[in-house]
Amino acid sequence: MTGIERITQPTLDVLEVLLRAHEEKVPINGWAVMKETGRAGPTVYKVLDRLEDAGWITGEWEERPPDQPGPRRRFYRFTGEGATAAHALIARRRPAALPARPVPGFASLTPRPGAAS
């Protein structure tokens, strides 16, 4: 696993969302990350690509029947080392990070009762 050269605000935003999904064991795709962070698609996907290149996350295309309409989604999850590195980075850079806005249809990503805000 390699390090990430630049730690930008969008990178931290994406990492926070990925960590919440990881903790809740919820699969998450790029669209959900965009909605949760409020960031534009190109920004989110550039961060996801950098995290994947660094070995922090892996992406996997969903399997769909050929007759199902619409594009396939790519779901992202942390590698073991990536989750550890992301957690340490967020703890260092955003120790009192506010929970992001919930995404409609992703109720499990809302802040847990009693979670630090």
N, C-alpha and C positions, 0 to 999 in steps of 0.2 A: 504494500500500500504506500502510495506517495502522499506528500503533503499537498495542500492547496496553496498556490502562490499568493493569490489576492483574496482577502476576506472582506467582501463588500457587504453593504446593508442587505441587498437582495439575497446574498448567500446565507446570511444569518436568518433572514425571514424564511427561506426555503428549509433550512435546517430545523428551525423550530417546528414547522408543520410536519416534516418528516419524523421528527422525534416524537411528537404527539401521536402520530399514526403508529409508530413503532411500539410505543408504550401501551397503546390500546389494541395492538395486534390487528389493525385495520389496514387492508390494502389501499393504496392511494395512487392515483394517476396524476398526470401533469395538469389536467383541467382542474381537478380538485385543489391542487397546490396553487394554481393561478387564482382561483376564487378565494381561497383561504388567506393568501398573502396580499391580494389586491394588485399584484404585479402583472404586467403584460406577458403574453405567451413567449415572445422571443427572449425576454429576460429570464423567465422561469426555466425554459428549456436549455438555455445556455448554462445556467447554474447546474441543472440536472446533468447535463453532458460533462461538465467539469468534475462534478462529484463522482460520476461513473468512471471517468478516465482516471481519477485519483484512487479508485478502488473503495470509496466510502459507501457507495450504493450499487445495487444491480437493478437492471430494468428487465422486465419480462413481458412479452406481448401476450395478451389474453387469447385464449383459444375460443373460437366462435364457429358455429356451424356455417357452412357456406351460404345458406339461405337467409341468415340473419342480416338485416340491413345495417348500414352505418360502418364507419371505420373501426378497426380494432383499437383498443386502448392499451397503453403500455403502463404497467404497474411497477412502482419503485419500492425497494426495501433496502434497509441498511445491511451491510456486511457486519460481522461481529466487531471487527476493528473499527469500522466506520461509525457504528453506533457509539462506541466508547469515545472516539475522537470528537464526534459531534457533540456529545453530552459535555465533554470537558471544555470544548470551545464555547458553547452557549453559556455554561456556568461562569466562564472567565469573562466573556464579552457582554453578556446580557443577564447578569444574575437575578435581576428583578424584572425579567421580561413579562410584559403583559400578554395574556392569551390573545390570539388572533380572533377575528370575527368568525362565528360558526358559518359553515357552508350549508345551505338548504339541502337536505337529503343526506348530510353527513353528521347527524346528531352526535355520534360517538366522538367527534373531534371537538366538541364543546368542552370548556373547562370543567374539571371534576370538582364536586363540592369539597371545600376545604383546601383546594389547591392554592398555592401562593400566587398572588397577583401583583 
